[in-house]
């Protein structure tokens, strides 16, 4: 058993702190939101019960991808006009709002049917949905039931990047109210921790490009590619030798 010894170097190295740079998310078309309304009136509860909290609790325990499906089936999808249709309240335009502002809008509509203080309203996103494409070990579309998800958590959720992925040139396609924009991100730069791209937003797409080694061979790793090249060179040399001997 090794004994503890004095170390000449620093025992612990700690980096500087990188303050979070976050901004409130504005709801967009095709977002799925949970709008949960509870009142002291049991009859109204039945009307507003389009989204069952019991269903969502079961979904949350069933895994991230399954829960995302449950939110899709039981949540409210913002349509192309930026509206959601809620029983009794009708259509409400919430696109471009924060979840807090959408909550206030719903509360004002509920006040038309029941006194203030006799109801509770909750509005939140149905998880963070994102796509992982390119050099991921498990690419696909995912939903993580958290209010905030970092890009590193999302990459880990998709099985991490493959060995040939460009970690210093990952593309993030982000949706904005007026269109989409591509951002090139260096995952190896510590400055990412304090950037606006450290946290994912709903409907983000992460694309990992392959390194040049992928272009010179069909192997998944550098070793496989070198093996393939060596085999090819050996085969060519053997063919040339046979041709010379025949001549």
C-alpha positions as CSV (number, residue, x, y, z in Angstrom):
1,X,0.0,0.0,0.0
2,X,1.4,3.4,-1.0
3,X,2.0,6.0,1.7
4,X,0.9,9.6,1.5
5,X,3.8,11.8,0.5
6,X,4.4,15.5,0.3
7,X,3.9,16.9,-3.2
8,X,6.0,19.7,-4.7
9,X,3.3,20.8,-7.0
10,X,-0.1,22.3,-6.2
11,X,-2.5,19.9,-4.5
12,X,-5.5,21.3,-6.3
13,X,-5.8,23.5,-9.3
14,X,-8.9,25.6,-9.6
15,X,-9.8,27.7,-12.6
16,X,-11.4,31.1,-12.5
17,X,-15.1,31.3,-12.3
18,X,-17.1,31.8,-15.5
19,X,-20.3,33.7,-14.8
20,X,-23.4,32.2,-16.5
21,X,-24.6,34.2,-19.5
22,X,-28.3,33.4,-19.7
23,X,-31.3,35.0,-21.3
24,X,-34.9,34.3,-20.9
25,X,-36.3,32.0,-23.5
26,X,-39.1,33.4,-25.7
27,X,-41.7,30.8,-26.7
28,X,-41.7,29.9,-30.4
29,X,-44.0,28.1,-32.9
30,X,-44.0,24.3,-32.4
31,X,-42.9,24.5,-28.8
32,X,-44.7,22.2,-26.4
33,X,-45.7,23.8,-23.1
34,X,-47.4,22.4,-20.0
35,X,-50.2,24.7,-18.8
36,X,-51.5,23.3,-15.5
37,X,-54.5,25.0,-13.9
38,X,-55.8,23.9,-10.5
39,X,-58.8,25.6,-8.8
40,X,-60.9,25.2,-5.7
41,X,-63.8,24.3,-8.0
42,X,-63.8,20.6,-8.8
43,X,-66.0,21.1,-11.9
44,X,-63.5,23.6,-13.3
45,X,-60.7,21.2,-12.5
46,X,-62.3,18.6,-14.8
47,X,-62.6,21.2,-17.6
48,X,-59.0,22.3,-17.2
49,X,-57.7,18.7,-16.8
50,X,-56.6,18.4,-20.5
51,X,-53.0,18.1,-19.1
52,X,-53.0,15.5,-16.3
53,X,-50.3,16.1,-13.7
54,X,-50.5,12.4,-12.8
55,X,-49.7,11.5,-16.4
56,X,-46.8,13.8,-16.4
57,X,-45.5,12.5,-13.1
58,X,-45.6,9.0,-14.5
59,X,-43.9,10.2,-17.7
60,X,-41.1,11.9,-15.7
61,X,-40.3,8.6,-14.0
62,X,-40.3,6.7,-17.4
63,X,-37.2,8.2,-18.9
64,X,-36.4,11.3,-20.8
65,X,-37.4,10.1,-24.3
66,X,-40.7,8.5,-23.2
67,X,-41.6,11.5,-21.1
68,X,-41.0,13.8,-24.1
69,X,-43.6,11.7,-26.0
70,X,-46.0,12.1,-23.0
71,X,-45.6,15.9,-23.1
72,X,-46.3,15.8,-26.8
73,X,-49.5,13.9,-26.3
74,X,-50.8,15.8,-23.3
75,X,-49.1,19.2,-23.6
76,X,-50.1,22.3,-25.6
77,X,-48.3,22.8,-28.9
78,X,-48.0,26.4,-30.1
79,X,-49.5,26.5,-33.6
80,X,-48.3,28.4,-36.7
81,X,-50.2,31.5,-35.5
82,X,-48.5,31.4,-32.1
83,X,-51.6,30.3,-30.3
84,X,-52.6,27.5,-27.9
85,X,-56.1,26.4,-27.3
86,X,-57.1,25.8,-23.7
87,X,-60.4,24.4,-22.6
88,X,-62.9,27.1,-21.6
89,X,-60.3,29.9,-22.1
90,X,-60.2,29.4,-25.8
91,X,-57.2,30.4,-28.0
92,X,-54.4,32.5,-26.4
93,X,-51.4,33.9,-28.2
94,X,-48.3,33.1,-26.2
95,X,-45.6,33.1,-28.9
96,X,-42.7,35.5,-28.2
97,X,-43.5,35.4,-24.4
98,X,-41.5,34.1,-21.6
99,X,-43.2,31.3,-19.6
100,X,-43.7,33.7,-16.8
101,X,-45.6,36.2,-19.0
102,X,-47.6,33.3,-20.5
103,X,-48.5,32.4,-16.9
104,X,-49.8,35.9,-16.2
105,X,-51.8,35.9,-19.4
106,X,-53.5,32.6,-18.4
107,X,-54.1,33.8,-14.9
108,X,-55.9,36.9,-16.2
109,X,-58.2,34.7,-18.3
110,X,-58.9,32.3,-15.4
111,X,-60.0,35.3,-13.3
112,X,-63.0,35.6,-15.5
113,X,-64.3,32.4,-14.1
114,X,-63.0,32.2,-10.5
115,X,-61.8,34.6,-7.9
116,X,-58.1,35.5,-7.4
117,X,-56.5,33.3,-4.8
118,X,-58.7,30.4,-5.6
119,X,-56.6,28.9,-8.4
120,X,-53.1,28.0,-9.3
121,X,-51.5,28.3,-12.7
122,X,-48.2,26.8,-13.9
123,X,-46.7,27.2,-17.3
124,X,-43.4,25.6,-18.3
125,X,-41.7,24.0,-21.3
126,X,-42.1,20.3,-21.9
127,X,-38.4,19.7,-21.5
128,X,-35.5,20.7,-23.7
129,X,-35.7,19.1,-27.1
130,X,-32.5,19.0,-29.3
131,X,-31.0,17.0,-32.2
132,X,-27.5,15.5,-32.2
133,X,-26.2,14.8,-35.7
134,X,-22.9,13.8,-37.3
135,X,-20.1,12.2,-35.3
136,X,-22.0,11.2,-32.2
137,X,-21.9,7.7,-30.8
138,X,-25.7,7.8,-30.5
139,X,-27.1,10.5,-32.8
140,X,-30.8,11.3,-32.8
141,X,-33.5,13.5,-31.4
142,X,-33.7,13.8,-27.6
143,X,-35.8,15.4,-24.9
144,X,-34.3,16.1,-21.4
145,X,-36.8,17.0,-18.7
146,X,-34.9,19.9,-17.2
147,X,-35.4,23.6,-17.2
148,X,-31.7,24.1,-18.2
149,X,-29.4,21.8,-20.1
150,X,-25.8,22.5,-20.9
151,X,-24.3,21.6,-24.3
152,X,-21.9,19.2,-22.5
153,X,-24.9,17.5,-20.8
154,X,-26.6,17.2,-24.2
155,X,-23.5,15.7,-25.8
156,X,-23.2,13.2,-23.0
157,X,-26.9,12.3,-23.3
158,X,-26.2,11.5,-27.0
159,X,-23.5,9.0,-26.1
160,X,-20.6,11.5,-26.4
161,X,-18.7,12.5,-29.6
162,X,-17.0,9.8,-31.6
163,X,-13.2,9.7,-31.7
164,X,-13.0,11.4,-35.1
165,X,-15.3,14.3,-34.2
166,X,-13.9,17.9,-34.4
167,X,-14.3,19.1,-30.9
168,X,-13.0,22.5,-31.7
169,X,-15.5,23.1,-34.5
170,X,-18.9,21.9,-33.4
171,X,-21.9,23.5,-35.2
172,X,-24.9,24.7,-33.2
173,X,-28.0,25.6,-35.3
174,X,-30.3,27.7,-33.2
175,X,-33.8,28.8,-33.9
176,X,-34.8,32.5,-33.5
177,X,-38.1,34.2,-34.1
178,X,-36.9,35.6,-37.4
179,X,-35.0,32.5,-38.6
180,X,-32.2,30.1,-38.0
181,X,-28.5,30.8,-37.3
182,X,-25.4,28.7,-37.3
183,X,-22.8,29.1,-34.5
184,X,-19.4,27.4,-34.6
185,X,-18.3,26.3,-31.1
186,X,-15.0,25.2,-29.7
187,X,-15.7,22.7,-26.9
188,X,-12.1,22.9,-25.8
189,X,-12.3,26.6,-25.0
190,X,-13.0,27.3,-21.3
191,X,-14.7,30.5,-22.4
192,X,-17.6,28.4,-23.5
193,X,-18.7,28.1,-19.9
194,X,-19.4,31.9,-19.8
195,X,-21.0,32.2,-23.2
196,X,-24.6,32.3,-24.3
197,X,-24.2,28.9,-26.0
198,X,-23.3,27.0,-22.8
199,X,-26.9,26.3,-22.2
200,X,-29.1,24.8,-24.9
201,X,-32.4,26.2,-26.0
202,X,-35.4,24.2,-27.2
203,X,-35.0,22.9,-30.8
204,X,-31.2,23.4,-30.9
205,X,-29.4,21.2,-33.4
206,X,-25.8,20.1,-32.7
207,X,-23.8,18.9,-35.6
208,X,-20.3,17.4,-35.1
209,X,-18.1,17.3,-38.2
210,X,-15.5,14.5,-38.8
211,X,-11.8,15.2,-38.7
212,X,-9.7,14.9,-42.0
213,X,-8.7,11.4,-41.0
214,X,-12.3,10.3,-41.9
215,X,-11.8,11.5,-45.4
216,X,-8.7,9.4,-46.1
217,X,-10.2,6.1,-45.0
218,X,-13.3,4.2,-44.1
219,X,-12.1,3.3,-40.6
220,X,-13.9,4.6,-37.6
221,X,-10.7,5.3,-35.7
222,X,-7.2,6.4,-36.7
223,X,-5.9,2.9,-36.1
224,X,-8.5,1.4,-38.3
225,X,-7.8,3.9,-41.0
226,X,-4.0,3.3,-40.9
227,X,-4.6,-0.4,-40.9
228,X,-6.7,0.0,-44.0
229,X,-4.1,2.1,-45.7
230,X,-1.3,-0.4,-44.8
231,X,-3.4,-3.3,-46.2
232,X,-4.0,-1.3,-49.4
233,X,-0.4,-0.5,-49.9
234,X,0.7,-4.1,-49.3
235,X,-1.9,-5.3,-51.8
236,X,-0.7,-2.8,-54.4
237,X,3.0,-3.8,-53.8
238,X,2.1,-7.5,-54.2
239,X,0.3,-6.9,-57.5
240,X,3.2,-4.9,-58.8
241,X,5.6,-7.7,-57.8
242,X,3.5,-10.3,-59.6
243,X,3.3,-8.2,-62.7
244,X,7.1,-7.7,-62.8
245,X,7.6,-11.5,-62.3
246,X,5.3,-12.3,-65.1
247,X,7.2,-10.0,-67.4
